[in-house]
Amino acid sequence: MVSRLTPQNIANYHEDGLIFVRGLFDAEETDLLRRAMEEDPAIAEHSLLRADQQGGATRISLWNRAGDSVYGLAARARKVVDIAEALIGEPVYHFQSKLTAKEPYVGGAWEWHQDYGYWYYNGCLMPKMLSFMIALDHTDATNGCLKLIKGSHRLGRLDHVQVTPEQNTADPERLAYILESHEVVDCVLDPGDAVIFHGNTLHCSDQNRSATRRWTFMCCYNAVSNDTFKKDDDRYYVPLEKVDDDAVKLAGLKFASGDSEHFTSKPYVPSVGKDS
């Protein structure tokens, strides 16, 4: 396992629960990923709208396997997987990937939540999990960029409550105090940049009320030792075959084939109590 991260980078991640990697994918690679999200029929066929509380919605497509599509290869690239293993500290497998597409003026918000607040219910015993958000477009506060609460992963898993049929949020009473005592980081990204964050790092994003879209590609990883004890969906351990970093360019605009990516028909929203 060889990672482009320095020991100080890794220490900063464990302290802050997040780290930025600029230029993880170069312009040619990012263009291929962007075009695949725009043009692959499988992405369009499995597109879902996830509503917020204010009448907006984010279009998403979700898949649970990293296959031989150009975006599957990106999730298996050594430069990505090696970083995930360096940060988690042990071998990992691909847990899920998704496109999040916030269109101009109508792109929806995401409530404050922890990914492990959802993934706990998939049967993962520990939060030995993380996510890469890779920008396909420029993202900043004007078009609804991701916001992360620095150091919030050290709070442990918080209770979540349901606020819409498709979204849960972290305990609102605790959130008020967390926001008073922790720094919120806006994830300003250029295409090809990535922000990587811990499964317990609290995050949200505002609606996109700008004239520019905000599309991002996310890939998420779980420690092999933390395999789900539930097997009722397909996020359980499947060996991850790494590919060389040139695999994305060599593949070109390669779309999903058959059901190799295991697209989902609906977002996973665990049943929790409703916010009063």
C-alpha positions as CSV (number, residue, x, y, z in Angstrom):
1,M,0.0,0.0,0.0
2,V,1.5,3.3,-1.1
3,S,-0.4,6.5,-0.5
4,R,0.4,10.1,-1.7
5,L,-0.4,11.3,1.8
6,T,2.2,12.3,4.2
7,P,2.2,11.3,7.9
8,Q,1.1,14.8,8.7
9,N,-1.8,14.6,6.3
10,I,-2.9,11.4,8.0
11,A,-2.5,12.9,11.4
12,N,-4.6,16.0,10.3
13,Y,-7.4,13.7,9.1
14,H,-7.6,11.9,12.4
15,E,-7.7,15.2,14.2
16,D,-10.2,17.0,11.9
17,G,-12.2,14.1,10.4
18,L,-11.6,15.5,6.9
19,I,-8.8,16.2,4.4
20,F,-8.6,17.9,1.0
21,V,-6.7,16.3,-1.9
22,R,-6.4,18.8,-4.7
23,G,-6.2,17.5,-8.3
24,L,-6.9,13.9,-7.4
25,F,-8.1,13.4,-10.9
26,D,-6.6,15.5,-13.7
27,A,-8.6,17.4,-16.3
28,E,-8.8,14.5,-18.8
29,E,-9.9,12.1,-16.1
30,T,-12.5,14.5,-14.7
31,D,-13.9,15.1,-18.1
32,L,-14.4,11.4,-18.7
33,L,-16.1,11.0,-15.3
34,R,-18.3,14.0,-15.9
35,R,-19.3,12.8,-19.4
36,A,-20.1,9.3,-18.1
37,M,-22.4,10.8,-15.5
38,E,-24.1,12.9,-18.2
39,E,-24.3,10.2,-20.9
40,D,-24.4,6.7,-19.4
41,P,-27.9,5.4,-19.8
42,A,-27.6,3.4,-16.6
43,I,-27.0,6.6,-14.6
44,A,-30.1,8.2,-16.1
45,E,-32.3,5.1,-15.7
46,H,-31.5,4.9,-12.0
47,S,-31.8,8.6,-11.3
48,L,-33.8,9.4,-8.2
49,L,-34.9,12.7,-6.7
50,R,-34.2,13.2,-3.0
51,A,-36.4,16.0,-1.6
52,D,-35.5,18.4,1.2
53,Q,-37.8,20.3,3.6
54,Q,-37.9,23.5,1.5
55,G,-39.3,22.2,-1.8
56,G,-36.0,21.5,-3.5
57,A,-34.6,18.2,-4.5
58,T,-31.2,16.7,-5.4
59,R,-31.0,14.2,-8.2
60,I,-28.9,11.1,-7.3
61,S,-27.9,7.8,-8.8
62,L,-26.6,5.1,-6.4
63,W,-24.6,1.9,-7.0
64,N,-23.0,-0.6,-4.6
65,R,-20.3,-2.2,-6.7
66,A,-17.2,-0.8,-8.5
67,G,-17.2,-2.5,-11.8
68,D,-15.4,-1.8,-15.1
69,S,-17.2,1.4,-16.1
70,V,-14.9,4.4,-16.1
71,Y,-16.4,5.5,-12.8
72,G,-16.1,2.0,-11.4
73,L,-12.4,2.0,-12.4
74,A,-12.0,5.4,-10.7
75,A,-13.3,4.0,-7.5
76,R,-10.8,1.1,-7.8
77,A,-7.8,3.3,-8.8
78,R,-4.8,2.8,-6.5
79,K,-4.5,6.5,-5.9
80,V,-8.0,6.4,-4.4
81,V,-8.0,3.1,-2.6
82,D,-4.5,3.5,-1.2
83,I,-5.6,6.8,0.4
84,A,-8.6,5.1,1.9
85,E,-6.5,2.4,3.3
86,A,-3.9,4.8,4.7
87,L,-6.6,6.8,6.5
88,I,-8.6,3.8,7.8
89,G,-5.4,2.0,8.6
90,E,-6.3,-1.4,7.1
91,P,-7.6,-3.0,3.9
92,V,-10.9,-1.7,2.6
93,Y,-13.7,-2.6,0.2
94,H,-16.0,-0.5,-1.9
95,F,-19.2,0.3,0.0
96,Q,-21.1,2.5,-2.4
97,S,-20.8,5.2,-5.0
98,K,-23.2,7.8,-6.2
99,L,-23.7,10.9,-8.4
100,T,-25.2,13.9,-6.6
101,A,-26.5,16.4,-9.1
102,K,-27.7,19.8,-7.8
103,E,-29.2,21.6,-10.8
104,P,-29.3,25.4,-11.0
105,Y,-32.0,27.1,-8.9
106,V,-33.7,23.9,-7.8
107,G,-31.0,21.7,-6.3
108,G,-32.0,20.5,-2.9
109,A,-30.4,20.8,0.5
110,W,-29.0,18.0,2.6
111,E,-29.6,18.1,6.4
112,W,-26.8,17.8,8.9
113,H,-26.1,14.1,9.3
114,Q,-23.3,11.5,9.7
115,D,-23.0,8.8,7.0
116,Y,-22.5,6.3,9.8
117,G,-25.8,7.5,11.1
118,Y,-27.2,5.7,8.1
119,W,-24.6,3.0,7.7
120,Y,-24.9,1.8,11.3
121,Y,-28.3,0.3,10.2
122,N,-26.6,-1.6,7.3
123,G,-24.9,-3.7,10.0
124,C,-21.5,-2.0,10.3
125,L,-20.4,-2.4,13.9
126,M,-17.7,0.4,13.8
127,P,-17.3,3.7,11.9
128,K,-14.2,2.5,10.1
129,M,-15.6,4.1,7.0
130,L,-15.0,7.2,4.9
131,S,-16.2,9.0,1.8
132,F,-14.5,10.7,-1.1
133,M,-16.5,13.6,-2.7
134,I,-14.9,14.4,-6.1
135,A,-16.0,17.6,-7.8
136,L,-17.1,17.3,-11.4
137,D,-18.0,21.0,-11.4
138,H,-16.7,23.9,-9.4
139,T,-18.4,23.9,-6.0
140,D,-18.6,26.7,-3.5
141,A,-21.1,28.2,-1.1
142,T,-23.1,29.9,-4.0
143,N,-24.1,26.5,-5.6
144,G,-24.7,24.4,-2.4
145,C,-21.2,23.0,-1.6
146,L,-20.7,20.4,1.1
147,K,-20.2,21.8,4.6
148,L,-18.3,19.7,7.2
149,I,-18.1,20.2,11.0
150,K,-14.4,20.0,11.8
151,G,-13.6,17.5,14.5
152,S,-17.2,16.3,14.8
153,H,-16.2,12.6,14.1
154,R,-14.7,12.6,17.7
155,L,-18.2,13.0,19.1
156,G,-19.1,9.5,18.2
157,R,-22.3,8.4,16.5
158,L,-25.3,10.7,17.2
159,D,-28.9,9.8,17.2
160,H,-30.7,10.8,14.1
161,V,-34.4,11.8,13.5
162,Q,-36.5,11.8,10.4
163,V,-37.3,15.2,8.9
164,T,-38.6,14.1,5.4
165,P,-39.5,10.7,4.0
166,E,-36.1,10.7,2.4
167,Q,-33.8,12.4,4.9
168,N,-32.7,12.0,8.5
169,T,-30.8,14.6,10.5
170,A,-28.6,14.4,13.5
171,D,-30.2,15.2,16.9
172,P,-31.2,18.9,16.5
173,E,-30.8,19.7,20.2
174,R,-27.2,18.5,20.2
175,L,-26.5,20.1,16.8
176,A,-27.2,23.6,18.2
177,Y,-24.4,23.2,20.8
178,I,-22.1,21.4,18.3
179,L,-22.3,24.3,15.9
180,E,-21.5,26.8,18.7
181,S,-18.3,25.0,19.6
182,H,-17.0,23.6,16.3
183,E,-15.8,25.1,13.0
184,V,-17.8,24.6,9.9
185,V,-15.7,24.1,6.7
186,D,-17.0,25.0,3.3
187,C,-15.7,22.5,0.7
188,V,-14.7,24.8,-2.1
189,L,-13.5,22.4,-4.9
190,D,-12.4,22.7,-8.5
191,P,-13.2,19.9,-10.9
192,G,-11.0,16.9,-10.0
193,D,-10.4,18.0,-6.4
194,A,-11.6,15.7,-3.6
195,V,-12.6,16.1,0.0
196,I,-12.3,12.9,2.1
197,F,-14.2,12.7,5.4
198,H,-14.8,10.2,8.2
199,G,-18.0,8.3,8.5
200,N,-18.9,10.2,11.7
201,T,-18.0,13.7,10.4
202,L,-21.2,15.8,10.4
203,H,-22.0,17.4,7.1
204,C,-24.8,19.1,5.2
205,S,-25.2,21.3,2.1
206,D,-27.5,24.2,1.2
207,Q,-29.8,24.4,-1.8
208,N,-28.4,25.5,-5.1
209,R,-30.0,28.8,-5.9
210,S,-27.3,29.9,-8.4
211,A,-27.2,29.7,-12.1
212,T,-24.5,27.1,-12.1
213,R,-25.0,23.4,-11.4
214,R,-23.1,21.4,-8.8
215,W,-22.4,17.8,-9.7
216,T,-20.2,15.5,-7.6
217,F,-19.1,11.9,-7.7
218,M,-18.8,10.1,-4.4
219,C,-17.2,6.8,-3.5
220,C,-17.3,5.3,-0.1
221,Y,-15.2,2.6,1.6
222,N,-15.5,0.3,4.6
223,A,-12.8,-1.7,6.4
224,V,-12.8,-5.3,5.4
225,S,-12.7,-6.2,9.1
226,N,-15.9,-4.1,9.5
227,D,-18.0,-6.1,7.0
228,T,-21.7,-5.8,7.5
229,F,-23.3,-8.5,9.7
230,K,-26.5,-7.9,7.7
231,K,-26.7,-9.4,4.3
232,D,-30.1,-8.1,3.1
233,D,-28.6,-5.7,0.7
234,D,-25.3,-5.8,-1.3
235,R,-23.1,-3.5,0.7
236,Y,-21.4,-6.5,2.3
237,Y,-17.8,-7.3,1.6
238,V,-16.7,-8.2,-1.9
239,P,-13.0,-8.2,-2.7
240,L,-11.8,-5.0,-4.3
241,E,-9.4,-5.4,-7.2
242,K,-7.3,-2.3,-7.4
243,V,-6.4,-1.0,-10.9
244,D,-3.5,1.2,-11.9
245,D,-4.0,4.9,-12.0
246,D,-4.0,5.0,-15.8
247,A,-7.0,2.8,-16.0
248,V,-9.5,5.7,-16.2
249,K,-7.8,7.2,-19.3
250,L,-7.2,3.8,-20.9
251,A,-10.9,2.9,-20.5
252,G,-12.1,6.2,-22.0
253,L,-15.8,6.8,-22.0
254,K,-16.8,3.3,-20.8
255,F,-20.3,2.9,-19.5
256,A,-21.7,0.3,-17.1
257,S,-22.3,-3.1,-18.6
258,G,-25.2,-5.2,-17.4
259,D,-25.8,-5.1,-13.7
260,S,-22.1,-5.1,-12.7
261,E,-22.5,-1.9,-10.7
262,H,-25.6,-3.0,-8.8
263,F,-27.6,0.2,-9.1
264,T,-30.2,0.7,-6.4
265,S,-33.8,1.6,-7.1
266,K,-34.3,3.8,-4.0
267,P,-32.1,5.5,-1.4
268,Y,-31.5,3.7,1.9
269,V,-33.2,5.6,4.7
270,P,-33.3,3.8,8.0
271,S,-36.4,4.0,10.1
272,V,-35.8,6.3,13.1
273,G,-38.1,8.5,15.2
274,K,-39.6,11.6,13.6
275,D,-38.4,15.1,14.6
276,S,-41.1,16.7,16.7
